[in-house]
Amino acid sequence: MSTTHTPGRVTFREDGDANHWSMLTEDGKWWLALLHNGEQTAPQQIERFRRLAACWNACDGLTTEQLERCGTLDRASVSRNVATQRHIESLTAQRDVLVAAAITALAECADLIGTPAGDALQAAIAKKFGSDT
């Protein structure tokens, strides 16, 4: 049996009361309100609710059935995946800088237009990024 869960990311919000917290959907609507019994200190409660939001957000895009099939996560594998994702984000940022520089070079260096190198650069940018340089 499959049901639809609340899609998207959630945000933890402190409501100002030591025992009252809420989680909000991406559009700012209440998703979950939490009234804690007060046996833990406010910092302990805040950390638990922040962790709940982080776990929810980390699983965004996965179905409940997929999560149930995962069982216990291998922490080493998760660490490798996080490191890989950070590396991908770094490479993507570097790529974006290089693409911007290439577009600027094509726009400002008339000598490149019509040359094999300039044409190849322009075609690669247009094909990969949809730029009309």
N, CA, C and O atoms as a GROMACS GRO file, in nm:
protein
  532
    1MET      N    1   0.084  -0.117   0.000
    1MET     CA    2   0.000   0.000   0.000
    1MET      C    3   0.089   0.124   0.000
    1MET      O    4   0.184   0.134   0.078
    2SER      N    5   0.058   0.215  -0.088
    2SER     CA    6   0.139   0.337  -0.097
    2SER      C    7   0.050   0.458  -0.077
    2SER      O    8  -0.057   0.469  -0.137
    3THR      N    9   0.094   0.548   0.007
    3THR     CA   10   0.023   0.674   0.026
    3THR      C   11   0.119   0.786  -0.006
    3THR      O   12   0.241   0.768  -0.003
    4THR      N   13   0.065   0.901  -0.036
    4THR     CA   14   0.149   1.015  -0.069
    4THR      C   15   0.183   1.091   0.059
    4THR      O   16   0.094   1.128   0.136
    5HIS      N   17   0.311   1.112   0.079
    5HIS     CA   18   0.355   1.190   0.194
    5HIS      C   19   0.368   1.336   0.153
    5HIS      O   20   0.357   1.368   0.035
    6THR      N   21   0.392   1.422   0.248
    6THR     CA   22   0.414   1.563   0.219
    6THR      C   23   0.544   1.577   0.141
    6THR      O   24   0.650   1.543   0.193
    7PRO      N   25   0.537   1.625   0.016
    7PRO     CA   26   0.659   1.638  -0.063
    7PRO      C   27   0.740   1.760  -0.022
    7PRO      O   28   0.688   1.853   0.041
    8GLY      N   29   0.865   1.759  -0.058
    8GLY     CA   30   0.949   1.876  -0.036
    8GLY      C   31   1.017   1.876   0.099
    8GLY      O   32   1.008   1.782   0.177
    9ARG      N   33   1.084   1.987   0.123
    9ARG     CA   34   1.164   2.002   0.243
    9ARG      C   35   1.079   2.064   0.355
    9ARG      O   36   0.977   2.127   0.329
   10VAL      N   37   1.122   2.043   0.478
   10VAL     CA   38   1.057   2.103   0.593
   10VAL      C   39   1.158   2.188   0.669
   10VAL      O   40   1.279   2.168   0.657
   11THR      N   41   1.108   2.281   0.745
   11THR     CA   42   1.192   2.371   0.823
   11THR      C   43   1.149   2.364   0.969
   11THR      O   44   1.030   2.366   0.999
   12PHE      N   45   1.245   2.357   1.057
   12PHE     CA   46   1.218   2.359   1.201
   12PHE      C   47   1.204   2.504   1.245
   12PHE      O   48   1.281   2.590   1.202
   13ARG      N   49   1.106   2.530   1.330
   13ARG     CA   50   1.087   2.666   1.381
   13ARG      C   51   1.064   2.662   1.531
   13ARG      O   52   0.982   2.586   1.581
   14GLU      N   53   1.139   2.745   1.600
   14GLU     CA   54   1.117   2.762   1.743
   14GLU      C   55   1.001   2.859   1.761
   14GLU      O   56   1.000   2.966   1.700
   15ASP      N   57   0.905   2.822   1.843
   15ASP     CA   58   0.788   2.907   1.861
   15ASP      C   59   0.798   2.995   1.986
   15ASP      O   60   0.700   3.059   2.024
   16GLY      N   61   0.913   2.997   2.048
   16GLY     CA   62   0.932   3.086   2.161
   16GLY      C   63   0.901   3.024   2.297
   16GLY      O   64   0.943   3.078   2.399
   17ASP      N   65   0.830   2.915   2.299
   17ASP     CA   66   0.796   2.847   2.423
   17ASP      C   67   0.890   2.727   2.436
   17ASP      O   68   0.913   2.656   2.339
   18ALA      N   69   0.944   2.705   2.553
   18ALA     CA   70   1.043   2.599   2.572
   18ALA      C   71   0.991   2.461   2.535
   18ALA      O   72   1.071   2.371   2.508
   19ASN      N   73   0.861   2.441   2.534
   19ASN     CA   74   0.806   2.309   2.504
   19ASN      C   75   0.722   2.306   2.378
   19ASN      O   76   0.649   2.210   2.356
   20HIS      N   77   0.730   2.407   2.294
   20HIS     CA   78   0.645   2.412   2.176
   20HIS      C   79   0.728   2.445   2.053
   20HIS      O   80   0.795   2.549   2.048
   21TRP      N   81   0.725   2.357   1.954
   21TRP     CA   82   0.804   2.371   1.833
   21TRP      C   83   0.717   2.336   1.714
   21TRP      O   84   0.614   2.271   1.730
   22SER      N   85   0.757   2.377   1.596
   22SER     CA   86   0.681   2.338   1.478
   22SER      C   87   0.774   2.313   1.360
   22SER      O   88   0.887   2.362   1.356
   23MET      N   89   0.723   2.235   1.266
   23MET     CA   90   0.790   2.210   1.140
   23MET      C   91   0.701   2.269   1.032
   23MET      O   92   0.579   2.251   1.034
   24LEU      N   93   0.762   2.340   0.937
   24LEU     CA   94   0.687   2.406   0.831
   24LEU      C   95   0.721   2.346   0.696
   24LEU      O   96   0.834   2.303   0.673
   25THR      N   97   0.622   2.343   0.605
   25THR     CA   98   0.647   2.299   0.469
   25THR      C   99   0.718   2.410   0.393
   25THR      O  100   0.736   2.521   0.444
   26GLU      N  101   0.758   2.380   0.269
   26GLU     CA  102   0.831   2.478   0.188
   26GLU      C  103   0.753   2.608   0.170
   26GLU      O  104   0.812   2.715   0.159
   27ASP      N  105   0.619   2.597   0.167
   27ASP     CA  106   0.538   2.718   0.149
   27ASP      C  107   0.499   2.783   0.281
   27ASP      O  108   0.412   2.870   0.285
   28GLY      N  109   0.565   2.742   0.390
   28GLY     CA  110   0.546   2.807   0.519
   28GLY      C  111   0.425   2.762   0.599
   28GLY      O  112   0.390   2.824   0.698
   29LYS      N  113   0.360   2.654   0.556
   29LYS     CA  114   0.244   2.603   0.629
   29LYS      C  115   0.288   2.502   0.734
   29LYS      O  116   0.388   2.433   0.718
   30TRP      N  117   0.211   2.496   0.842
   30TRP     CA  118   0.242   2.400   0.948
   30TRP      C  119   0.230   2.259   0.895
   30TRP      O  120   0.130   2.222   0.834
   31TRP      N  121   0.335   2.181   0.918
   31TRP     CA  122   0.336   2.041   0.879
   31TRP      C  123   0.322   1.954   1.002
   31TRP      O  124   0.255   1.851   1.001
   32LEU      N  125   0.388   1.997   1.109
   32LEU     CA  126   0.389   1.920   1.232
   32LEU      C  127   0.411   2.015   1.348
   32LEU      O  128   0.502   2.097   1.346
   33ALA      N  129   0.328   2.003   1.450
   33ALA     CA  130   0.348   2.082   1.571
   33ALA      C  131   0.392   1.986   1.680
   33ALA      O  132   0.340   1.874   1.690
   34LEU      N  133   0.485   2.027   1.760
   34LEU     CA  134   0.541   1.941   1.864
   34LEU      C  135   0.528   2.009   1.999
   34LEU      O  136   0.570   2.122   2.018
   35LEU      N  137   0.468   1.937   2.092
   35LEU     CA  138   0.458   1.984   2.228
   35LEU      C  139   0.532   1.882   2.313
   35LEU      O  140   0.484   1.771   2.333
   36HIS      N  141   0.646   1.921   2.361
   36HIS     CA  142   0.733   1.828   2.432
   36HIS      C  143   0.704   1.833   2.582
   36HIS      O  144   0.657   1.935   2.633
   37ASN      N  145   0.731   1.724   2.651
   37ASN     CA  146   0.698   1.715   2.793
   37ASN      C  147   0.790   1.794   2.884
   37ASN      O  148   0.765   1.803   3.005
   38GLY      N  149   0.895   1.852   2.831
   38GLY     CA  150   0.981   1.938   2.912
   38GLY      C  151   1.085   1.867   2.996
   38GLY      O  152   1.151   1.930   3.078
   39GLU      N  153   1.100   1.735   2.978
   39GLU     CA  154   1.199   1.663   3.058
   39GLU      C  155   1.342   1.689   3.010
   39GLU      O  156   1.437   1.671   3.086
   40GLN      N  157   1.358   1.730   2.885
   40GLN     CA  158   1.490   1.764   2.834
   40GLN      C  159   1.502   1.916   2.831
   40GLN      O  160   1.403   1.989   2.830
   41THR      N  161   1.625   1.960   2.829
   41THR     CA  162   1.647   2.105   2.821
   41THR      C  163   1.611   2.154   2.681
   41THR      O  164   1.605   2.075   2.587
   42ALA      N  165   1.588   2.283   2.669
   42ALA     CA  166   1.554   2.340   2.539
   42ALA      C  167   1.660   2.308   2.434
   42ALA      O  168   1.622   2.272   2.322
   43PRO      N  169   1.791   2.319   2.463
   43PRO     CA  170   1.890   2.284   2.360
   43PRO      C  171   1.880   2.138   2.314
   43PRO      O  172   1.899   2.110   2.195
   44GLN      N  173   1.849   2.045   2.405
   44GLN     CA  174   1.832   1.905   2.366
   44GLN      C  175   1.711   1.889   2.274
   44GLN      O  176   1.718   1.819   2.173
   45GLN      N  177   1.602   1.955   2.308
   45GLN     CA  178   1.482   1.947   2.226
   45GLN      C  179   1.506   2.007   2.088
   45GLN      O  180   1.468   1.949   1.987
   46ILE      N  181   1.570   2.124   2.085
   46ILE     CA  182   1.597   2.191   1.958
   46ILE      C  183   1.682   2.101   1.869
   46ILE      O  184   1.654   2.087   1.750
   47GLU      N  185   1.786   2.040   1.925
   47GLU     CA  186   1.873   1.954   1.845
   47GLU      C  187   1.797   1.834   1.789
   47GLU      O  188   1.819   1.796   1.674
   48ARG      N  189   1.709   1.775   1.868
   48ARG     CA  190   1.631   1.661   1.820
   48ARG      C  191   1.539   1.701   1.705
   48ARG      O  192   1.528   1.628   1.607
   49PHE      N  193   1.474   1.815   1.716
   49PHE     CA  194   1.382   1.859   1.612
   49PHE      C  195   1.458   1.904   1.487
   49PHE      O  196   1.410   1.883   1.375
   50ARG      N  197   1.574   1.966   1.504
   50ARG     CA  198   1.657   2.002   1.389
   50ARG      C  199   1.700   1.874   1.315
   50ARG      O  200   1.702   1.870   1.192
   51ARG      N  201   1.735   1.771   1.394
   51ARG     CA  202   1.777   1.644   1.333
   51ARG      C  203   1.661   1.580   1.258
   51ARG      O  204   1.681   1.525   1.150
   52LEU      N  205   1.543   1.585   1.314
   52LEU     CA  206   1.425   1.532   1.246
   52LEU      C  207   1.405   1.602   1.112
   52LEU      O  208   1.381   1.536   1.011
   53ALA      N  209   1.415   1.734   1.110
   53ALA     CA  210   1.400   1.808   0.985
   53ALA      C  211   1.510   1.771   0.887
   53ALA      O  212   1.483   1.754   0.768
   54ALA      N  213   1.634   1.758   0.935
   54ALA     CA  214   1.746   1.723   0.846
   54ALA      C  215   1.726   1.584   0.786
   54ALA      O  216   1.753   1.563   0.668
   55CYS      N  217   1.680   1.489   0.867
   55CYS     CA  218   1.655   1.353   0.816
   55CYS      C  219   1.545   1.354   0.712
   55CYS      O  220   1.557   1.289   0.607
   56TRP      N  221   1.437   1.426   0.739
   56TRP     CA  222   1.328   1.437   0.643
   56TRP      C  223   1.380   1.493   0.511
   56TRP      O  224   1.353   1.438   0.404
   57ASN      N  225   1.455   1.602   0.519
   57ASN     CA  226   1.506   1.668   0.399
   57ASN      C  227   1.605   1.581   0.324
   57ASN      O  228   1.609   1.584   0.201
   58ALA      N  229   1.685   1.504   0.396
   58ALA     CA  230   1.782   1.416   0.331
   58ALA      C  231   1.713   1.305   0.252
   58ALA      O  232   1.771   1.251   0.158
   59CYS      N  233   1.592   1.273   0.290
   59CYS     CA  234   1.517   1.166   0.223
   59CYS      C  235   1.420   1.219   0.118
   59CYS      O  236   1.343   1.142   0.061
   60ASP      N  237   1.424   1.349   0.093
   60ASP     CA  238   1.334   1.409  -0.005
   60ASP      C  239   1.351   1.340  -0.140
   60ASP      O  240   1.463   1.323  -0.188
   61GLY      N  241   1.241   1.302  -0.200
   61GLY     CA  242   1.245   1.236  -0.330
   61GLY      C  243   1.239   1.084  -0.323
   61GLY      O  244   1.220   1.018  -0.425
   62LEU      N  245   1.256   1.028  -0.205
   62LEU     CA  246   1.247   0.883  -0.189
   62LEU      C  247   1.108   0.846  -0.139
   62LEU      O  248   1.049   0.918  -0.059
   63THR      N  249   1.056   0.735  -0.187
   63THR     CA  250   0.926   0.689  -0.138
   63THR      C  251   0.945   0.621  -0.004
   63THR      O  252   1.055   0.581   0.033
   64THR      N  253   0.836   0.608   0.069
   64THR     CA  254   0.841   0.538   0.198
   64THR      C  255   0.887   0.394   0.176
   64THR      O  256   0.963   0.340   0.257
   65GLU      N  257   0.840   0.331   0.068
   65GLU     CA  258   0.879   0.193   0.039
   65GLU      C  259   1.029   0.183   0.015
   65GLU      O  260   1.093   0.088   0.061
   66GLN      N  261   1.087   0.280  -0.056
   66GLN     CA  262   1.232   0.279  -0.077
   66GLN      C  263   1.306   0.291   0.055
   66GLN      O  264   1.405   0.221   0.078
   67LEU      N  265   1.258   0.378   0.142
   67LEU     CA  266   1.321   0.395   0.272
   67LEU      C  267   1.312   0.268   0.355
   67LEU      O  268   1.407   0.230   0.422
   68GLU      N  269   1.197   0.203   0.351
   68GLU     CA  270   1.180   0.080   0.428
   68GLU      C  271   1.271  -0.030   0.376
   68GLU      O  272   1.321  -0.111   0.455
   69ARG      N  273   1.295  -0.034   0.246
   69ARG     CA  274   1.384  -0.135   0.188
   69ARG      C  275   1.529  -0.109   0.224
   69ARG      O  276   1.610  -0.202   0.227
   70CYS      N  277   1.564   0.017   0.253
   70CYS     CA  278   1.702   0.051   0.286
   70CYS      C  279   1.747  -0.014   0.416
   70CYS      O  280   1.863  -0.052   0.429
   71GLY      N  281   1.657  -0.027   0.511
   71GLY     CA  282   1.696  -0.078   0.641
   71GLY      C  283   1.791   0.018   0.708
   71GLY      O  284   1.778   0.139   0.694
   72THR      N  285   1.886  -0.035   0.780
   72THR     CA  286   1.984   0.048   0.849
   72THR      C  287   2.087   0.097   0.749
   72THR      O  288   2.141   0.019   0.670
   73LEU      N  289   2.113   0.225   0.753
   73LEU     CA  290   2.210   0.283   0.661
   73LEU      C  291   2.352   0.253   0.707
   73LEU      O  292   2.382   0.256   0.826
   74ASP      N  293   2.437   0.225   0.612
   74ASP     CA  294   2.579   0.207   0.637
   74ASP      C  295   2.641   0.345   0.648
   74ASP      O  296   2.648   0.418   0.549
   75ARG      N  297   2.685   0.382   0.767
   75ARG     CA  298   2.737   0.518   0.790
   75ARG      C  299   2.857   0.549   0.702
   75ARG      O  300   2.871   0.663   0.657
   76ALA      N  301   2.942   0.452   0.678
   76ALA     CA  302   3.058   0.476   0.592
   76ALA      C  303   3.012   0.509   0.451
   76ALA      O  304   3.067   0.598   0.386
   77SER      N  305   2.912   0.437   0.404
   77SER     CA  306   2.858   0.462   0.270
   77SER      C  307   2.794   0.600   0.263
   77SER      O  308   2.812   0.673   0.166
   78VAL      N  309   2.720   0.636   0.366
   78VAL     CA  310   2.657   0.768   0.371
   78VAL      C  311   2.764   0.876   0.370
   78VAL      O  312   2.750   0.976   0.301
   79SER      N  313   2.871   0.857   0.447
   79SER     CA  314   2.980   0.954   0.451
   79SER      C  315   3.045   0.969   0.314
   79SER      O  316   3.075   1.081   0.272
   80ARG      N  317   3.065   0.857   0.245
   80ARG     CA  318   3.122   0.863   0.110
   80ARG      C  319   3.028   0.937   0.016
   80ARG      O  320   3.072   1.017  -0.066
   81ASN      N  321   2.898   0.911   0.028
   81ASN     CA  322   2.800   0.978  -0.057
   81ASN      C  323   2.797   1.128  -0.032
   81ASN      O  324   2.787   1.207  -0.125
   82VAL      N  325   2.807   1.167   0.095
   82VAL     CA  326   2.809   1.310   0.129
   82VAL      C  327   2.935   1.374   0.072
   82VAL      O  328   2.928   1.483   0.014
   83ALA      N  329   3.049   1.307   0.087
   83ALA     CA  330   3.174   1.361   0.032
   83ALA      C  331   3.166   1.372  -0.119
   83ALA      O  332   3.210   1.471  -0.177
   84THR      N  333   3.109   1.271  -0.184
   84THR     CA  334   3.093   1.273  -0.329
   84THR      C  335   3.002   1.388  -0.371
   84THR      O  336   3.031   1.458  -0.468
   85GLN      N  337   2.893   1.407  -0.298
   85GLN     CA  338   2.800   1.516  -0.331
   85GLN      C  339   2.868   1.651  -0.315
   85GLN      O  340   2.849   1.740  -0.398
   86ARG      N  341   2.947   1.668  -0.212
   86ARG     CA  342   3.020   1.794  -0.193
   86ARG      C  343   3.119   1.815  -0.306
   86ARG      O  344   3.135   1.928  -0.354
   87HIS      N  345   3.185   1.708  -0.349
   87HIS     CA  346   3.280   1.718  -0.460
   87HIS      C  347   3.206   1.758  -0.589
   87HIS      O  348   3.254   1.842  -0.665
   88ILE      N  349   3.091   1.697  -0.612
   88ILE     CA  350   3.011   1.731  -0.730
   88ILE      C  351   2.970   1.878  -0.725
   88ILE      O  352   2.976   1.947  -0.827
   89GLU      N  353   2.927   1.924  -0.608
   89GLU     CA  354   2.888   2.065  -0.595
   89GLU      C  355   3.006   2.157  -0.623
   89GLU      O  356   2.990   2.262  -0.686
   90SER      N  357   3.125   2.119  -0.576
   90SER     CA  358   3.245   2.199  -0.600
   90SER      C  359   3.277   2.202  -0.750
   90SER      O  360   3.308   2.308  -0.805
   91LEU      N  361   3.271   2.086  -0.814
   91LEU     CA  362   3.298   2.080  -0.958
   91LEU      C  363   3.195   2.159  -1.038
   91LEU      O  364   3.228   2.225  -1.136
   92THR      N  365   3.070   2.152  -0.996
   92THR     CA  366   2.965   2.227  -1.064
   92THR      C  367   2.990   2.377  -1.053
   92THR      O  368   2.972   2.450  -1.150
   93ALA      N  369   3.031   2.422  -0.935
   93ALA     CA  370   3.061   2.564  -0.916
   93ALA      C  371   3.179   2.605  -1.004
   93ALA      O  372   3.176   2.712  -1.066
   94GLN      N  373   3.282   2.520  -1.011
   94GLN     CA  374   3.397   2.550  -1.097
   94GLN      C  375   3.354   2.555  -1.243
   94GLN      O  376   3.397   2.643  -1.318
   95ARG      N  377   3.271   2.460  -1.284
   95ARG     CA  378   3.221   2.459  -1.421
   95ARG      C  379   3.147   2.587  -1.454
   95ARG      O  380   3.166   2.645  -1.560
   96ASP      N  381   3.062   2.631  -1.362
   96ASP     CA  382   2.983   2.752  -1.385
   96ASP      C  383   3.073   2.874  -1.403
   96ASP      O  384   3.045   2.961  -1.486
   97VAL      N  385   3.181   2.881  -1.326
   97VAL     CA  386   3.277   2.991  -1.340
   97VAL      C  387   3.344   2.985  -1.477
   97VAL      O  388   3.359   3.086  -1.545
   98LEU      N  389   3.386   2.865  -1.517
   98LEU     CA  390   3.452   2.849  -1.647
   98LEU      C  391   3.358   2.880  -1.763
   98LEU      O  392   3.399   2.943  -1.860
   99VAL      N  393   3.234   2.838  -1.753
   99VAL     CA  394   3.137   2.867  -1.858
   99VAL      C  395   3.114   3.018  -1.868
   99VAL      O  396   3.111   3.073  -1.978
  100ALA      N  397   3.100   3.084  -1.754
  100ALA     CA  398   3.081   3.229  -1.756
  100ALA      C  399   3.202   3.298  -1.820
  100ALA      O  400   3.186   3.393  -1.896
  101ALA      N  401   3.323   3.250  -1.787
  101ALA     CA  402   3.444   3.308  -1.846
  101ALA      C  403   3.447   3.284  -1.996
  101ALA      O  404   3.485   3.373  -2.073
  102ALA      N  405   3.409   3.166  -2.040
  102ALA     CA  406   3.408   3.135  -2.184
  102ALA      C  407   3.306   3.221  -2.258
  102ALA      O  408   3.334   3.269  -2.368
  103ILE      N  409   3.190   3.240  -2.199
  103ILE     CA  410   3.088   3.325  -2.261
  103ILE      C  411   3.138   3.468  -2.271
  103ILE      O  412   3.119   3.535  -2.373
  104THR      N  413   3.203   3.516  -2.164
  104THR     CA  414   3.259   3.651  -2.165
  104THR      C  415   3.368   3.663  -2.272
  104THR      O  416   3.374   3.762  -2.345
  105ALA      N  417   3.454   3.561  -2.281
  105ALA     CA  418   3.561   3.563  -2.381
  105ALA      C  419   3.504   3.571  -2.522
  105ALA      O  420   3.554   3.646  -2.606
  106LEU      N  421   3.400   3.492  -2.548
  106LEU     CA  422   3.339   3.496  -2.680
  106LEU      C  423   3.274   3.631  -2.709
  106LEU      O  424   3.279   3.680  -2.822
  107ALA      N  425   3.216   3.689  -2.607
  107ALA     CA  426   3.148   3.817  -2.626
  107ALA      C  427   3.247   3.932  -2.644
  107ALA      O  428   3.219   4.027  -2.717
  108GLU      N  429   3.362   3.923  -2.579
  108GLU     CA  430   3.456   4.035  -2.578
  108GLU      C  431   3.575   4.018  -2.673
  108GLU      O  432   3.647   4.115  -2.699
  109CYS      N  433   3.597   3.899  -2.723
  109CYS     CA  434   3.713   3.876  -2.809
  109CYS      C  435   3.666   3.843  -2.950
  109CYS      O  436   3.644   3.727  -2.985
  110ALA      N  437   3.653   3.946  -3.029
  110ALA     CA  438   3.606   3.928  -3.166
  110ALA      C  439   3.698   3.837  -3.246
  110ALA      O  440   3.655   3.774  -3.343
  111ASP      N  441   3.825   3.828  -3.206
  111ASP     CA  442   3.921   3.744  -3.277
  111ASP      C  443   3.884   3.595  -3.269
  111ASP      O  444   3.926   3.517  -3.355
  112LEU      N  445   3.807   3.555  -3.167
  112LEU     CA  446   3.768   3.415  -3.154
  112LEU      C  447   3.655   3.376  -3.248
  112LEU      O  448   3.645   3.261  -3.290
  113ILE      N  449   3.570   3.472  -3.281
  113ILE     CA  450   3.454   3.443  -3.365
  113ILE      C  451   3.502   3.400  -3.503
  113ILE      O  452   3.585   3.468  -3.565
  114GLY      N  453   3.450   3.290  -3.549
  114GLY     CA  454   3.486   3.241  -3.682
  114GLY      C  455   3.610   3.154  -3.684
  114GLY      O  456   3.644   3.099  -3.789
  115THR      N  457   3.679   3.142  -3.572
  115THR     CA  458   3.796   3.052  -3.568
  115THR      C  459   3.748   2.914  -3.527
  115THR      O  460   3.643   2.902  -3.465
  116PRO      N  461   3.822   2.810  -3.560
  116PRO     CA  462   3.782   2.676  -3.517
  116PRO      C  463   3.766   2.666  -3.365
  116PRO      O  464   3.671   2.604  -3.317
  117ALA      N  465   3.858   2.727  -3.290
  117ALA     CA  466   3.849   2.720  -3.144
  117ALA      C  467   3.727   2.796  -3.094
  117ALA      O  468   3.654   2.746  -3.008
  118GLY      N  469   3.703   2.915  -3.146
  118GLY     CA  470   3.587   2.994  -3.105
  118GLY      C  471   3.457   2.926  -3.141
  118GLY      O  472   3.364   2.923  -3.060
  119ASP      N  473   3.450   2.870  -3.262
  119ASP     CA  474   3.328   2.799  -3.305
  119ASP      C  475   3.303   2.676  -3.219
  119ASP      O  476   3.189   2.647  -3.183
  120ALA      N  477   3.411   2.602  -3.187
  120ALA     CA  478   3.396   2.483  -3.104
  120ALA      C  479   3.350   2.520  -2.963
  120ALA      O  480   3.265   2.453  -2.905
  121LEU      N  481   3.407   2.628  -2.910
  121LEU     CA  482   3.369   2.673  -2.776
  121LEU      C  483   3.223   2.717  -2.775
  121LEU      O  484   3.148   2.681  -2.685
  122GLN      N  485   3.184   2.794  -2.874
  122GLN     CA  486   3.046   2.842  -2.884
  122GLN      C  487   2.949   2.726  -2.899
  122GLN      O  488   2.843   2.725  -2.836
  123ALA      N  489   2.982   2.629  -2.982
  123ALA     CA  490   2.895   2.513  -3.002
  123ALA      C  491   2.882   2.429  -2.876
  123ALA      O  492   2.774   2.382  -2.842
  124ALA      N  493   2.994   2.411  -2.805
  124ALA     CA  494   2.991   2.331  -2.682
  124ALA      C  495   2.905   2.397  -2.576
  124ALA      O  496   2.827   2.330  -2.508
  125ILE      N  497   2.918   2.529  -2.562
  125ILE     CA  498   2.837   2.601  -2.463
  125ILE      C  499   2.690   2.594  -2.501
  125ILE      O  500   2.606   2.567  -2.415
  126ALA      N  501   2.659   2.616  -2.626
  126ALA     CA  502   2.520   2.613  -2.671
  126ALA      C  503   2.459   2.474  -2.653
  126ALA      O  504   2.344   2.461  -2.611
  127LYS      N  505   2.536   2.370  -2.686
  127LYS     CA  506   2.485   2.232  -2.674
  127LYS      C  507   2.463   2.194  -2.529
  127LYS      O  508   2.359   2.138  -2.495
  128LYS      N  509   2.560   2.223  -2.444
  128LYS     CA  510   2.554   2.177  -2.306
  128LYS      C  511   2.468   2.265  -2.216
  128LYS      O  512   2.401   2.215  -2.126
  129PHE      N  513   2.468   2.397  -2.240
  129PHE     CA  514   2.403   2.489  -2.148
  129PHE      C  515   2.295   2.574  -2.211
  129PHE      O  516   2.233   2.656  -2.143
  130GLY      N  517   2.270   2.555  -2.339
  130GLY     CA  518   2.163   2.628  -2.405
  130GLY      C  519   2.190   2.777  -2.418
  130GLY      O  520   2.096   2.856  -2.427
  131SER      N  521   2.316   2.817  -2.420
  131SER     CA  522   2.352   2.957  -2.429
  131SER      C  523   2.354   3.001  -2.574
  131SER      O  524   2.402   2.928  -2.662
  132ASP      N  525   2.302   3.119  -2.599
  132ASP     CA  526   2.305   3.175  -2.733
  132ASP      C  527   2.416   3.277  -2.744
  132ASP      O  528   2.391   3.396  -2.764
  133THR      N  529   2.539   3.230  -2.732
  133THR     CA  530   2.652   3.322  -2.735
  133THR      C  531   2.681   3.364  -2.877
  133THR      O  532   2.774   3.442  -2.901
   0.00000   0.00000   0.00000
